[in-house]
Amino acid sequence: MNKCNRSLVVLLLLASGPVWAGKRIQMESTDLQTNKTIAREILVDKDRMKMEVGDNVVMFLTAGGNRMVMIDKGSNEYREMDQATMEAMGQQLSSALSQVESLLKNLPPAQREQVEALLKGKTAGGAPAIEPVVFAARGPTTVNGFRCTRYEGTRSSEKVLELCASTLSDVKLGAQEFQVLEKMREFTTGMMNAVKSTPLAGLMENTGITQAGIEGYPVQSITFQSGKPVSREQVKAIVEATFTDADFSTGTAKKVDLPNLGALGGGAL
């Protein structure tokens, strides 16, 4: 690179503001029943994470206090929650679900059975609390060139997850970058605890980037239902990248209030 080109690069970097080193995680999500694959990526540096899925963007920011920012590009709106709001939403969601249980008791038996079947995957009589997934290491393997340890996750002796986790050195994630991802998992623990005894737990348990109970970073995650694999997420590549504040900006999106999860129970968020 000649002197003129180097000067141009410096000017462009200065114009875009501070530059931060990080990683770009390229991933694929596959519906194993239809073989439909969606590519997505995660941007992460020492105190920020950003994940795009279609028209939705989720950012987790740790500088100045942990908070989650959710952007809907279709409506050009965003919502934001801090730790206290996350915990409050978890409590109100739990209260709202309890309120639903109370309302079900007043329905005619036939209607109650239909609604309970929809909510719990079974007929009237109540559903037991969903047990946590227990992971067991099954030995080393390789996924897309990443050395990793395979883990089987079971619930009540039924296989529900299969993960393959790599060490940070194998995926070239720095300790600070991994800490951001781990903080995000801890941030959402309150919400997960609120729905752990409901069908929502099964929907949310595999949305985390890191998992409690395993060592390392998951480079592959396969979800099972009734013993059959139904979806798979794979890391295809992790590359060095540089980001500016614009990469973690809400742009022209308008901030809107979070939904009132306490409305069903008569409360307010």
Residue frames relative to the residue before (quaternion, step in Angstrom):
aa qw qx qy qz dx dy dz
M 1.0000 0.0000 0.0000 0.0000 0.00 0.00 0.00
N 0.3360 -0.7591 0.5168 0.2093 3.58 -0.70 1.05
K 0.7309 -0.4537 0.2887 0.4202 3.54 -1.34 0.28
C 0.6408 0.5342 -0.3301 0.4416 3.61 0.98 -0.81
N 0.6763 0.4900 -0.2943 0.4647 3.57 0.92 -0.91
R 0.6311 0.5294 -0.3355 0.4571 3.58 1.01 -0.77
S 0.6459 0.5202 -0.3159 0.4609 3.57 0.99 -0.83
L 0.6390 0.5281 -0.3240 0.4559 3.57 1.04 -0.81
V 0.6395 0.5221 -0.3212 0.4639 3.58 0.98 -0.84
V 0.6476 0.5201 -0.3140 0.4599 3.58 0.95 -0.90
L 0.6582 0.5117 -0.3089 0.4578 3.58 0.94 -0.88
L 0.6517 0.5124 -0.3133 0.4632 3.59 0.97 -0.84
L 0.6595 0.5025 -0.3112 0.4645 3.58 0.97 -0.81
L 0.6479 0.5114 -0.3141 0.4690 3.56 0.99 -0.82
A 0.6529 0.5273 -0.3123 0.4451 3.56 1.01 -0.82
S 0.7120 0.4562 -0.2599 0.4663 3.58 1.06 -0.71
G 0.5800 -0.5940 0.3744 0.4129 3.59 1.24 -0.01
P 0.7703 -0.3391 0.2446 0.4815 3.60 -1.30 -0.15
V 0.2459 -0.7632 0.5841 0.1261 3.53 -1.08 0.79
W 0.1329 -0.8040 0.5788 0.0311 3.57 -0.90 1.00
A 0.3953 -0.7106 0.5321 0.2360 3.56 -0.98 0.88
G 0.1488 0.7881 -0.5858 0.1170 3.55 -1.05 0.77
K 0.4979 -0.6311 0.4982 0.3249 3.54 -1.26 -0.48
R 0.2264 -0.7207 0.6382 0.1486 3.52 -1.25 0.63
I 0.1424 -0.8050 0.5749 0.0359 3.57 -0.49 1.26
Q 0.1571 -0.8016 0.5742 0.0561 3.58 -0.49 1.21
M 0.0329 -0.8359 0.5444 -0.0618 3.56 -0.68 1.16
E 0.1850 -0.7415 0.6286 0.1443 3.54 -1.38 0.26
S 0.1478 -0.7565 0.6319 0.0806 3.55 -1.02 0.90
T 0.0624 -0.8243 0.5625 -0.0159 3.58 -0.72 1.08
D 0.3008 -0.6962 0.6246 0.1860 3.53 -1.02 0.92
L 0.2916 -0.8122 0.4809 0.1551 3.59 -0.26 1.24
Q 0.6019 0.5517 -0.3656 0.4469 3.59 1.24 -0.14
T 0.7757 0.2670 -0.1452 0.5531 3.56 1.16 -0.64
N 0.3546 -0.7495 0.4653 0.3097 3.58 1.35 -0.34
K 0.3868 0.6980 -0.5040 0.3305 3.59 1.17 0.49
T 0.1215 -0.8111 0.5718 0.0198 3.57 -0.80 1.07
I 0.1135 -0.7759 0.6192 0.0412 3.54 -1.01 0.90
A 0.2850 -0.7514 0.5735 0.1589 3.57 -0.85 1.01
R 0.0953 0.7748 -0.6224 0.0569 3.56 -1.05 0.74
E 0.1943 -0.7888 0.5710 0.1182 3.55 -1.24 0.24
I 0.2679 -0.7326 0.6084 0.1458 3.48 -1.30 0.51
L 0.1774 -0.7497 0.6289 0.1044 3.55 -0.97 0.91
V 0.0880 0.8059 -0.5806 0.0750 3.58 -0.85 0.88
D 0.0038 -0.7572 0.6528 0.0219 3.53 -1.08 0.79
K 0.8089 -0.3331 0.1730 0.4525 3.60 -1.20 -0.28
D 0.8302 0.1073 -0.0787 0.5414 3.63 1.12 -0.34
R 0.7216 0.3660 -0.2566 0.5286 3.61 1.21 0.44
M 0.0562 -0.7666 0.6384 0.0392 3.53 -1.22 0.60
K 0.0212 -0.7920 0.6101 -0.0106 3.57 -1.03 0.81
M 0.0186 -0.7922 0.6092 -0.0300 3.55 -0.92 0.98
E 0.1467 -0.7929 0.5887 0.0569 3.57 -0.85 1.01
V 0.0458 0.7620 -0.6444 0.0447 3.55 -1.00 0.94
G 0.8180 -0.1230 0.0421 0.5603 3.58 -0.23 1.25
D 0.8061 -0.2144 0.1924 0.5170 3.55 -0.79 -1.07
N 0.6468 0.5167 -0.3173 0.4625 3.58 1.26 0.03
V 0.0971 -0.7722 0.6272 0.0297 3.53 -1.07 0.86
V 0.0852 -0.7720 0.6282 0.0466 3.56 -0.95 0.89
M 0.0351 -0.7834 0.6206 0.0005 3.55 -0.85 1.00
F 0.1253 -0.7546 0.6397 0.0755 3.53 -1.10 0.80
L 0.0674 -0.8203 0.5670 -0.0338 3.55 -0.62 1.19
T 0.2125 -0.8128 0.5338 0.0963 3.58 -0.82 0.97
A 0.5691 0.5973 -0.3932 0.4059 3.62 1.13 -0.49
G 0.8225 0.1844 -0.1492 0.5169 3.58 -0.80 1.00
G 0.7221 -0.3742 0.2428 0.5287 3.60 1.24 0.18
N 0.5071 -0.6746 0.4437 0.3015 3.58 -0.82 0.97
R 0.1771 0.7741 -0.5941 0.1279 3.55 -0.91 0.92
M 0.3165 -0.7293 0.5829 0.1681 3.53 -1.26 0.63
V 0.1027 -0.7778 0.6188 0.0399 3.56 -0.98 0.91
M 0.0886 -0.8041 0.5879 0.0073 3.58 -0.74 1.10
I 0.1151 -0.8169 0.5651 0.0070 3.56 -0.57 1.22
D 0.1662 -0.7438 0.6404 0.0944 3.55 -1.00 0.94
K 0.2730 -0.8008 0.5104 0.1541 3.58 -0.21 1.25
G 0.5865 0.5955 -0.3707 0.4050 3.59 1.13 -0.58
S 0.7671 0.3035 -0.1651 0.5405 3.58 0.96 -0.90
N 0.3280 -0.7617 0.4798 0.2863 3.58 1.34 -0.20
E 0.5027 0.6036 -0.4422 0.4329 3.53 0.90 1.08
Y 0.0859 -0.7905 0.5996 0.0906 3.57 -1.23 0.37
R 0.2138 -0.7426 0.6243 0.1145 3.52 -1.28 0.58
E 0.1290 -0.8038 0.5795 0.0372 3.55 -1.07 0.73
M 0.0104 0.7921 -0.6103 -0.0029 3.55 -1.05 0.74
D 0.2947 -0.7296 0.5905 0.1792 3.53 -1.11 0.78
Q 0.7590 -0.3789 0.2507 0.4663 3.60 -1.28 -0.04
A 0.6656 0.5090 -0.3121 0.4478 3.59 0.90 -0.91
T 0.6564 0.5043 -0.3084 0.4688 3.58 1.00 -0.83
M 0.6209 0.5416 -0.3381 0.4548 3.57 1.02 -0.81
E 0.6785 0.4833 -0.2945 0.4683 3.59 0.89 -0.93
A 0.6452 0.5176 -0.3219 0.4606 3.59 1.02 -0.80
M 0.6448 0.5122 -0.3213 0.4676 3.57 0.99 -0.81
G 0.6270 0.5356 -0.3378 0.4538 3.57 1.02 -0.76
Q 0.6660 0.4953 -0.2975 0.4717 3.58 0.95 -0.88
Q 0.6921 0.4716 -0.2887 0.4639 3.57 0.93 -0.86
L 0.6045 0.5362 -0.3581 0.4677 3.56 1.10 -0.60
S 0.6376 0.5185 -0.3196 0.4716 3.57 0.99 -0.83
S 0.6561 0.5060 -0.3037 0.4703 3.57 1.00 -0.87
A 0.6507 0.5200 -0.3179 0.4529 3.58 0.98 -0.86
L 0.6564 0.5038 -0.3148 0.4650 3.58 0.98 -0.82
S 0.6209 0.5211 -0.3366 0.4792 3.57 1.10 -0.67
Q 0.6241 0.5392 -0.3248 0.4628 3.57 1.09 -0.77
V 0.6160 0.5397 -0.3401 0.4622 3.57 1.06 -0.74
E 0.6260 0.5392 -0.3323 0.4549 3.57 0.99 -0.87
S 0.6639 0.5054 -0.3072 0.4577 3.58 0.96 -0.85
L 0.6556 0.5164 -0.3099 0.4556 3.57 0.99 -0.85
L 0.6130 0.5737 -0.3477 0.4175 3.57 1.05 -0.73
K 0.6161 0.5798 -0.3491 0.4029 3.56 1.05 -0.72
N 0.6922 0.4809 -0.2700 0.4656 3.59 1.20 -0.56
L 0.5462 0.6111 -0.4019 0.4083 3.60 1.27 -0.04
P 0.5912 -0.5298 0.4516 0.4073 3.59 -1.22 0.42
P 0.6627 -0.5587 0.3178 0.3843 3.62 -0.99 0.77
A 0.6718 0.5053 -0.3169 0.4393 3.61 0.85 -0.91
Q 0.6770 0.4773 -0.2927 0.4776 3.58 0.93 -0.91
R 0.6298 0.5419 -0.3392 0.4412 3.56 1.01 -0.80
E 0.6470 0.5219 -0.3181 0.4560 3.59 0.98 -0.83
Q 0.6503 0.5197 -0.3197 0.4525 3.58 1.00 -0.82
V 0.6811 0.4794 -0.2907 0.4709 3.58 0.90 -0.93
E 0.6613 0.5011 -0.3137 0.4617 3.59 0.95 -0.84
A 0.6141 0.5368 -0.3474 0.4626 3.56 1.07 -0.68
L 0.6527 0.5074 -0.3074 0.4712 3.56 1.05 -0.78
L 0.7274 0.4493 -0.2433 0.4581 3.56 0.89 -0.94
K 0.8229 0.2695 -0.0997 0.4901 3.55 0.92 -0.89
G 0.4550 -0.6911 0.4597 0.3226 3.57 1.21 -0.16
K 0.7424 0.2743 -0.2180 0.5710 3.58 1.21 0.48
T 0.5974 -0.5773 0.4137 0.3724 3.61 -1.25 0.28
A 0.7714 -0.3708 0.2432 0.4565 3.52 -1.35 0.04
G 0.5122 0.6241 -0.4797 0.3436 3.52 -1.19 0.55
G 0.5171 -0.6679 0.3995 0.3563 3.54 1.31 -0.14
A 0.2806 -0.7497 0.5784 0.1571 3.55 -1.20 0.60
P 0.4718 -0.6676 0.4840 0.3124 3.58 -0.92 0.76
A 0.6273 -0.5154 0.4103 0.4154 3.55 -1.22 0.40
I 0.4687 -0.6781 0.4916 0.2808 3.55 -0.96 0.91
E 0.3856 -0.7409 0.5072 0.2123 3.54 -0.72 1.07
P 0.5480 -0.6123 0.4445 0.3567 3.61 -1.11 0.54
V 0.5151 -0.6101 0.4980 0.3383 3.54 -1.25 0.43
V 0.1847 -0.7750 0.5984 0.0840 3.55 -0.91 0.97
F 0.2182 -0.8066 0.5410 0.0954 3.58 -0.70 1.10
A 0.0569 -0.7680 0.6373 0.0279 3.54 -1.17 0.74
A 0.4390 -0.7013 0.4985 0.2587 3.59 -0.87 0.99
R 0.1576 -0.8140 0.5572 0.0451 3.58 -0.97 0.93
G 0.7246 -0.4544 0.2493 0.4542 3.58 1.17 0.34
P 0.6229 -0.5838 0.3901 0.3450 3.58 -1.30 0.34
T 0.0827 0.7588 -0.6451 0.0352 3.53 -1.26 0.53
T 0.3826 -0.7009 0.5454 0.2548 3.61 -1.28 -0.22
V 0.0517 -0.7773 0.6270 0.0090 3.56 -1.03 0.87
N 0.8420 -0.1024 0.0288 0.5289 3.58 -0.63 1.15
G 0.7364 -0.4219 0.2194 0.4812 3.56 1.01 0.84
F 0.6058 0.5354 -0.3627 0.4636 3.60 1.25 -0.08
R 0.3461 -0.6992 0.5828 0.2272 3.57 -0.84 0.95
C 0.1034 0.8129 -0.5615 0.1153 3.58 -0.83 0.94
T 0.4049 -0.6691 0.5649 0.2630 3.53 -1.36 0.30
R 0.3331 -0.7535 0.5355 0.1857 3.55 -0.79 1.05
Y 0.0898 -0.7782 0.6210 0.0250 3.54 -1.01 0.95
E 0.2167 -0.7346 0.6257 0.1482 3.56 -1.12 0.73
G 0.1769 -0.7840 0.5894 0.0814 3.53 -0.87 1.01
T 0.0409 -0.8203 0.5703 -0.0159 3.57 -0.66 1.09
R 0.1051 -0.7438 0.6551 0.0810 3.52 -1.29 0.52
S 0.8251 -0.0591 -0.0151 0.5617 3.57 -0.63 1.16
S 0.6952 -0.5014 0.2419 0.4548 3.56 0.97 1.01
E 0.6090 0.5271 -0.3702 0.4629 3.62 1.23 0.15
K 0.4290 -0.7011 0.5108 0.2522 3.58 -0.86 0.97
V 0.0354 -0.8215 0.5687 -0.0193 3.58 -0.71 1.11
L 0.7967 0.1228 -0.0640 0.5883 3.59 1.19 -0.47
E 0.0493 -0.7465 0.6599 0.0696 3.51 -1.26 0.52
L 0.0444 -0.8168 0.5745 -0.0302 3.56 -0.60 1.17
C 0.1199 -0.7413 0.6486 0.1238 3.52 -1.27 0.42
A 0.0920 -0.8384 0.5370 -0.0173 3.56 -0.47 1.25
S 0.2335 -0.7736 0.5798 0.1047 3.54 -0.95 0.98
T 0.5358 -0.5783 0.4911 0.3705 3.55 -1.23 0.42
L 0.6420 -0.5344 0.3765 0.4005 3.58 -1.19 0.46
S 0.6422 0.5240 -0.3351 0.4480 3.59 1.01 -0.71
D 0.6530 0.5201 -0.3214 0.4471 3.60 1.03 -0.71
V 0.7416 0.3478 -0.2229 0.5285 3.61 1.06 -0.66
K 0.3959 -0.7573 0.4415 0.2736 3.55 1.37 0.04
L 0.3767 0.6720 -0.5305 0.3538 3.54 0.96 0.95
G 0.4003 -0.7094 0.5259 0.2449 3.55 -0.92 0.90
A 0.6569 -0.5229 0.3666 0.4007 3.56 -1.22 0.46
Q 0.6575 0.5093 -0.3174 0.4556 3.60 0.98 -0.80
E 0.6474 0.5128 -0.3219 0.4629 3.59 0.99 -0.79
F 0.6561 0.4972 -0.3069 0.4775 3.56 0.95 -0.87
Q 0.6197 0.5593 -0.3433 0.4305 3.59 1.03 -0.76
V 0.6076 0.5420 -0.3531 0.4609 3.59 1.07 -0.69
L 0.6670 0.4918 -0.2961 0.4749 3.58 0.94 -0.90
E 0.6525 0.5066 -0.3128 0.4688 3.58 1.00 -0.78
K 0.6332 0.5258 -0.3291 0.4630 3.58 1.03 -0.77
M 0.6166 0.5402 -0.3512 0.4523 3.57 1.07 -0.69
R 0.6383 0.5132 -0.3314 0.4685 3.59 0.98 -0.81
E 0.6625 0.4958 -0.3056 0.4710 3.58 0.95 -0.86
F 0.6081 0.5792 -0.3381 0.4248 3.57 1.06 -0.79
T 0.7519 0.3967 -0.2087 0.4834 3.59 0.95 -0.89
T 0.3972 0.7431 -0.4684 0.2658 3.60 1.25 0.00
G 0.6274 0.5558 -0.3409 0.4257 3.60 0.97 -0.81
M 0.6627 0.4874 -0.3029 0.4812 3.58 0.96 -0.86
M 0.6462 0.5217 -0.3200 0.4560 3.57 0.97 -0.85
N 0.6521 0.5152 -0.3181 0.4562 3.59 0.95 -0.82
A 0.6369 0.5505 -0.3284 0.4283 3.58 1.07 -0.74
V 0.7780 0.3214 -0.1719 0.5117 3.59 1.06 -0.69
K 0.3645 0.7874 -0.4561 0.1975 3.60 1.27 0.07
S 0.7348 0.3760 -0.2400 0.5109 3.60 1.13 -0.47
T 0.6251 0.5060 -0.3421 0.4860 3.58 1.22 0.45
P 0.6696 -0.4979 0.3559 0.4207 3.60 -1.24 0.24
L 0.5481 0.6206 -0.4046 0.3883 3.60 1.18 -0.41
A 0.5603 0.6179 -0.3930 0.3870 3.58 1.13 -0.56
G 0.6607 0.5135 -0.3087 0.4522 3.56 0.96 -0.82
L 0.6566 0.5065 -0.3070 0.4670 3.57 1.14 -0.66
M 0.7488 0.4338 -0.2095 0.4553 3.56 1.03 -0.80
E 0.5661 0.6713 -0.3865 0.2821 3.58 1.09 -0.61
N 0.7564 0.3641 -0.2162 0.4985 3.60 1.08 -0.52
T 0.4990 0.6581 -0.4352 0.3584 3.58 1.19 0.40
G 0.5351 0.6376 -0.4041 0.3793 3.59 1.23 -0.18
I 0.4670 -0.6674 0.5033 0.2884 3.55 -1.20 0.53
T 0.7402 0.1764 -0.1525 0.6306 3.57 1.12 -0.63
Q 0.2596 -0.7728 0.5618 0.1404 3.56 -1.20 0.45
A 0.4322 -0.6519 0.5518 0.2893 3.55 -1.05 0.79
G 0.7552 0.3931 -0.2746 0.4469 3.56 -1.01 0.78
I 0.7276 0.3111 -0.2415 0.5616 3.58 1.25 0.01
E 0.3826 -0.7079 0.5483 0.2277 3.55 -1.25 0.49
G 0.7815 0.3283 -0.2444 0.4708 3.57 -0.72 1.08
Y 0.5865 -0.5711 0.4562 0.3490 3.52 -1.36 -0.23
P 0.4109 -0.7302 0.4828 0.2546 3.63 -0.69 1.04
V 0.1461 -0.7844 0.5981 0.0743 3.60 -0.72 1.08
Q 0.7719 0.0950 -0.1116 0.6186 3.57 1.30 -0.05
S 0.0023 -0.7793 0.6259 -0.0312 3.53 -1.05 0.87
I 0.0493 -0.7949 0.6046 -0.0149 3.58 -0.74 1.10
T 0.2272 -0.7763 0.5784 0.1059 3.56 -0.84 1.04
F 0.1729 -0.7910 0.5829 0.0677 3.56 -0.97 0.93
Q 0.0462 -0.7531 0.6548 0.0440 3.53 -1.24 0.64
S 0.8367 -0.0196 -0.0420 0.5456 3.55 -0.78 1.09
G 0.7302 -0.4597 0.2285 0.4508 3.54 1.02 0.88
K 0.6804 0.4650 -0.2883 0.4875 3.60 1.24 -0.06
P 0.4635 -0.6690 0.4965 0.3020 3.63 -0.98 0.76
V 0.1236 -0.8279 0.5459 0.0364 3.59 -0.79 1.02
S 0.8078 0.0198 -0.0176 0.5889 3.62 1.11 -0.46
R 0.1072 -0.7948 0.5964 0.0330 3.54 -1.20 0.63
E 0.0983 -0.7534 0.6469 0.0659 3.53 -1.12 0.78
Q 0.0273 -0.8054 0.5916 -0.0240 3.55 -0.91 0.97
V 0.3573 -0.6617 0.6087 0.2530 3.51 -1.21 0.63
K 0.2435 -0.7887 0.5509 0.1231 3.57 -0.70 1.08
A 0.7895 -0.1190 0.1058 0.5927 3.58 1.06 -0.74
I 0.1219 -0.7419 0.6520 0.0983 3.54 -1.27 0.53
V 0.0120 -0.8361 0.5450 -0.0620 3.55 -0.48 1.22
E 0.5680 -0.5694 0.4732 0.3595 3.53 -1.25 0.53
A 0.0442 0.7985 -0.5974 0.0595 3.57 -1.04 0.78
T 0.2400 -0.7269 0.6146 0.1902 3.53 -1.31 0.26
F 0.1364 -0.8013 0.5813 0.0365 3.55 -0.99 0.88
T 0.2362 -0.7121 0.6342 0.1868 3.52 -1.31 0.38
D 0.6940 -0.4490 0.3391 0.4492 3.58 -1.26 0.13
A 0.5797 0.5978 -0.3757 0.4068 3.60 1.13 -0.56
D 0.6112 0.5642 -0.3518 0.4294 3.60 1.12 -0.61
F 0.7559 0.3092 -0.1768 0.5494 3.59 1.20 -0.51
S 0.4327 0.7018 -0.4467 0.3474 3.55 1.17 0.63
T 0.4591 -0.6581 0.5188 0.2948 3.58 -1.23 0.48
G 0.3995 -0.7485 0.4557 0.2691 3.58 1.30 0.02
T 0.7843 -0.2878 0.2405 0.4941 3.56 -0.89 -0.98
A 0.3863 0.7444 -0.4727 0.2707 3.59 1.29 0.08
K 0.3762 -0.7253 0.5403 0.2011 3.56 -1.10 0.79
K 0.4226 -0.7037 0.5116 0.2537 3.57 -0.94 0.91
V 0.0399 -0.7853 0.6178 -0.0020 3.58 -0.94 0.94
D 0.6075 -0.5785 0.4042 0.3646 3.55 -1.24 0.47
L 0.5410 -0.5926 0.4907 0.3396 3.52 -1.27 0.48
P 0.5736 -0.5790 0.4278 0.3908 3.63 -1.11 0.50
N 0.4514 -0.6868 0.5076 0.2586 3.56 -1.11 0.72
L 0.1763 -0.8159 0.5441 0.0844 3.58 -0.10 1.25
G 0.6525 0.5232 -0.3287 0.4387 3.57 1.17 -0.33
A 0.4258 0.7347 -0.4546 0.2687 3.60 1.25 -0.11
L 0.6328 0.5472 -0.3410 0.4288 3.57 0.99 -0.80
G 0.7482 0.3789 -0.2166 0.4997 3.54 0.99 -0.78
G 0.5887 -0.6087 0.3539 0.3971 3.56 1.29 0.17
G 0.5655 0.6024 -0.3848 0.4115 3.57 1.28 0.13
A 0.3085 -0.7232 0.5771 0.2211 3.56 -1.29 -0.08
L 0.4582 -0.6872 0.4951 0.2697 3.53 -1.06 0.81
